[in-house]
Amino acid sequence: MDAEVFDIGNTDIAWCPGCGNFPILKILKHTLAELKIEPTNLVLVSGIGQAAKISHYFRTNVFNGLHGRALPAATAIKAANPTLTVIAESGDGDMYGEGGNHFVHTIRRNPDITNIVHNNMVYGLTKGQASPTSQVGFKTPVQVDGVFLEPFNPLAVAIALDAGFVARAFAGDAEQTGQILKKAVKHKSYALVDILQPCISFNRLNTYQWFEENCYYLEESHDPSDRNQAFKKATETRKLPLGIFYINSKKHSFEENIGALKQDKRPLYERELNIKQLSVLIEKFKSTN
Amino acid sequence: MSDKLLSQNTDSASIVLCGQAGMGIQTVEYILTRILKLAGYNVFATKEYMSRIRGGTNSTQIRVSSSPVRAVVNRIDILIPLDKDAIQHVQKRVSPGMTILTETENTGEVSKWCGCTCIEIPFTKIAAGLGDKIYSNIVAVGVVAGLCGIDLQLMNSYIREYFSKKSDDIVHKNLEAAKAGHKLGCDLVNSGKVSFAIKPDAGIKDQVLLSGSEAVALGAIAGGCNFISAYPMSPSTSVLVFLAKHAKDFGIIAEQAEDEIAAMNMVIGAWYAGARAMVTTSGGGFALMTEGLSLAGMLEMPVVIHLGQRPGPATGLPTRTEQADLELALYAGHGEFPRIIFAPGKIEDAFYLTQKAFNLADKYQVPAFILTDQYFLDSYYNITSLDLSDIKIEKHFIKTQKDYKRYELTDDGISPRGIPGFGEGLVVVDSDEHDTEGHITEDLDLRTTMVNKRLKKTESIKSEVIPPELVGPDDYKTLIVCWGSTYNVVSEAVRNLSRGDISFLHFRQVYPLHSKTADYLKRADKTIIIESNATGQFSKLIKLYTGIEVDEKILKYNGLSFTVEEVMESLRNILD
């Protein structure tokens, strides 16, 4: 399959030239084409922010919802029709800030969706305030003395919650990021891919060069089934490891746990009310219930 | 002082049980109402309770009657206090005709309530004799069953079934407790200490006994609901519990969300992917859903919202009742978009309106509300049945073509709704202002077009508004207006007043307002509105859409429902 099937044609892309979102868009299109996922069978769910606009540059089904609320919508879309491939994609502010509670509980719920987070450690669309992942000392027009809040560590949180698949990638490395995304989409329950990316307009600290110098790929000896090791790696902050930190393929997904989906594999839209069953239920209120 | 339990000239009795949470009052209510109905009596039951799991003082009223009874009354014919605080709790409702079945060691001396007949019943002594005081509530079941002349076998077989999942020993002890109570009850009647003249009707046995919340939940199933997401909140949780209980039988996904924000966004996502989905919540929870409600407005996504009202602001009175969230439902969500608001008055309404809400939400791609309250949800009575012959699940989504555009402009503003994965097309929805394909736009002319398109749907919605129900003569002089849960209370009060010149007009769809509303109001010399809120929210809505100011308002907002007597007294004060 050619990645061009996902091209939207002529459109005015609202990202700054050189933005880390461009390579992510390209990598994702290629990954999905390699996996032979048809645009009609894919739903891209996004929130609000510069990263979340990615759904408008993708020829597929799109649910561009509210700021921070992509995950509950994505969870329900997958449950209502498990035959769809569902990707929930937004930025660090959207997923980890506004949507922080949903992030935590979606991991617990474990739907078979891929959660891609463009992590540029800053708010872009609102022009340069700190994000939950901004580093300590990062100065902004609001955090005038520099950030002093502990940066949110999405990987450590996800591993602590025993997420199905936890990875970190770098937008500047198309090859490796593509490989990680491919495995994430194929994974049969919740998969988090936190993609580090520079914001060339508002983050002068975490630049392409900074990421090149401060990231490294997990050693080949790293065993993604070892949760303790994965957690230890996730808490490394002096240099940021990249790659697949953790995989738990034994967990049942949300859809696999739901009775209504276990007994009937059809999407909800294909099903009809069993009116006889309803009559029987109402009858019970005549006698004793 | 009367030694008669029930006044001779009435065909109904009001029995009130009062005690602490955890004493088993709910079990008594549950068993008694079912036994009474099986024995051929019309029954009504409602409860008022504190926001706690143990202790406090709660009460349940059970009305038994030869004709249908469907509303709460002040009157108490038999009071069964279970602790020392119970009588204090119902002090304002004590009347000379009342009989108190008391056990002095638990309730203290009650004879000081002069005018009442006090009869000593050893509830806990009998229970203790069976090995545990816990059975005393079942002794009470037996006593009332005996008083009402219920056949011993009927009672026993129900008790046996009710406890069928418990051990043989527990079943046996409950049966013994009930039997001992039953004998005491029969003895009271046989000795002439009390009389019970209410005639059963064999036909009632086959009727359906439903609570408001059960009717909403059954209506949802009948509407094809296959997805519910909610965060538990009194008094709306019972709908979630019911659908979860029957989820496997009807293929329903019932998910407890981490918060109401998630619940609402799940439901919108579910509809997008082809489900028929609802939330159930109360005011505070709904406040969190309003961002999502606005999203539904922008995406033109159907959603069904059951909003069980309780008194606010904020946490308010969590287990009490009020009709003060009409304006919340009406104006919730930023921006402008159409909506539909139903407010059931009768149990049947809750079933049919909830069913209809799914079809209309789908048809017009708008939010549809079912606005109830704690009193409505926690009250139940017998009804003939629910007619399923006209129940139709109208699915309004289409199979998409390759060039499908989600927001194609049409004459009536309704764009055919596609769902992802069904057809050749792509379904794009966006919370930003969007073009016909669903993609983000800042074309300001298109913006105007899209606002008009969304609001245009209101015209079609207005064409099928459910008319208000006029009860009473057409040539009324006084018109009483009410909406939602007050239907039965107002109905009984107006009937009791038996004046030929009063009618009442009940709205079970409160928005959009029916076009004939002004005509009804203009025909009256005097209009009176009855609402369970402090500001007359529905009267304000009427003023807004008809220009007519209702003459008098009867408002109550202490957390309890209006009673029949209160409505009668308020009406007399205005009319006499």
Boltz contact constraints between the chains, C-beta under 6 A:
constraints:
  - contact:
      token1: [A, 41]
      token2: [B, 421]
      max_distance: 6.0
  - contact:
      token1: [A, 43]
      token2: [B, 420]
      max_distance: 6.0
  - contact:
      token1: [A, 56]
      token2: [B, 439]
      max_distance: 6.0
  - contact:
      token1: [A, 56]
      token2: [B, 440]
      max_distance: 6.0
  - contact:
      token1: [A, 61]
      token2: [B, 420]
      max_distance: 6.0
  - contact:
      token1: [A, 61]
      token2: [B, 426]
      max_distance: 6.0
  - contact:
      token1: [A, 61]
      token2: [B, 427]
      max_distance: 6.0
  - contact:
      token1: [A, 62]
      token2: [B, 428]
      max_distance: 6.0
  - contact:
      token1: [A, 63]
      token2: [B, 272]
      max_distance: 6.0
  - contact:
      token1: [A, 63]
      token2: [B, 429]
      max_distance: 6.0
  - contact:
      token1: [A, 64]
      token2: [B, 430]
      max_distance: 6.0
  - contact:
      token1: [A, 65]
      token2: [B, 431]
      max_distance: 6.0
  - contact:
      token1: [A, 66]
      token2: [B, 295]
      max_distance: 6.0
  - contact:
      token1: [A, 66]
      token2: [B, 431]
      max_distance: 6.0
  - contact:
      token1: [A, 69]
      token2: [B, 265]
      max_distance: 6.0
  - contact:
      token1: [A, 72]
      token2: [B, 262]
      max_distance: 6.0
  - contact:
      token1: [A, 72]
      token2: [B, 265]
      max_distance: 6.0
  - contact:
      token1: [A, 72]
      token2: [B, 266]
      max_distance: 6.0
  - contact:
      token1: [A, 73]
      token2: [B, 265]
      max_distance: 6.0
  - contact:
      token1: [A, 73]
      token2: [B, 269]
      max_distance: 6.0
  - contact:
      token1: [A, 76]
      token2: [B, 266]
      max_distance: 6.0
  - contact:
      token1: [A, 76]
      token2: [B, 269]
      max_distance: 6.0
  - contact:
      token1: [A, 76]
      token2: [B, 270]
      max_distance: 6.0
  - contact:
      token1: [A, 77]
      token2: [B, 269]
      max_distance: 6.0
  - contact:
      token1: [A, 77]
      token2: [B, 273]
      max_distance: 6.0
  - contact:
      token1: [A, 79]
      token2: [B, 253]
      max_distance: 6.0
  - contact:
      token1: [A, 80]
      token2: [B, 270]
      max_distance: 6.0
  - contact:
      token1: [A, 80]
      token2: [B, 273]
      max_distance: 6.0
  - contact:
      token1: [A, 80]
      token2: [B, 274]
      max_distance: 6.0
  - contact:
      token1: [A, 80]
      token2: [B, 275]
      max_distance: 6.0
  - contact:
      token1: [A, 81]
      token2: [B, 273]
      max_distance: 6.0
  - contact:
      token1: [A, 81]
      token2: [B, 421]
      max_distance: 6.0
  - contact:
      token1: [A, 84]
      token2: [B, 421]
      max_distance: 6.0
  - contact:
      token1: [A, 101]
      token2: [B, 258]
      max_distance: 6.0
  - contact:
      token1: [A, 102]
      token2: [B, 262]
      max_distance: 6.0
  - contact:
      token1: [A, 105]
      token2: [B, 258]
      max_distance: 6.0
  - contact:
      token1: [A, 258]
      token2: [B, 253]
      max_distance: 6.0
  - contact:
      token1: [A, 259]
      token2: [B, 247]
      max_distance: 6.0
  - contact:
      token1: [A, 259]
      token2: [B, 248]
      max_distance: 6.0
  - contact:
      token1: [A, 260]
      token2: [B, 247]
      max_distance: 6.0
  - contact:
      token1: [A, 260]
      token2: [B, 251]
      max_distance: 6.0
  - contact:
      token1: [A, 260]
      token2: [B, 252]
      max_distance: 6.0
  - contact:
      token1: [A, 260]
      token2: [B, 253]
      max_distance: 6.0
  - contact:
      token1: [A, 264]
      token2: [B, 251]
      max_distance: 6.0
  - contact:
      token1: [A, 268]
      token2: [B, 226]
      max_distance: 6.0
  - contact:
      token1: [A, 268]
      token2: [B, 274]
      max_distance: 6.0
  - contact:
      token1: [A, 268]
      token2: [B, 275]
      max_distance: 6.0
  - contact:
      token1: [A, 269]
      token2: [B, 274]
      max_distance: 6.0
  - contact:
      token1: [A, 269]
      token2: [B, 419]
      max_distance: 6.0
  - contact:
      token1: [A, 271]
      token2: [B, 251]
      max_distance: 6.0
  - contact:
      token1: [A, 273]
      token2: [B, 224]
      max_distance: 6.0
  - contact:
      token1: [A, 273]
      token2: [B, 393]
      max_distance: 6.0
  - contact:
      token1: [A, 277]
      token2: [B, 249]
      max_distance: 6.0
  - contact:
      token1: [A, 278]
      token2: [B, 221]
      max_distance: 6.0
  - contact:
      token1: [A, 279]
      token2: [B, 388]
      max_distance: 6.0
  - contact:
      token1: [A, 282]
      token2: [B, 386]
      max_distance: 6.0
  - contact:
      token1: [A, 285]
      token2: [B, 208]
      max_distance: 6.0
  - contact:
      token1: [A, 285]
      token2: [B, 209]
      max_distance: 6.0
  - contact:
      token1: [A, 285]
      token2: [B, 210]
      max_distance: 6.0
  - contact:
      token1: [A, 286]
      token2: [B, 206]
      max_distance: 6.0
  - contact:
      token1: [A, 286]
      token2: [B, 208]
      max_distance: 6.0
  - contact:
      token1: [A, 288]
      token2: [B, 161]
      max_distance: 6.0
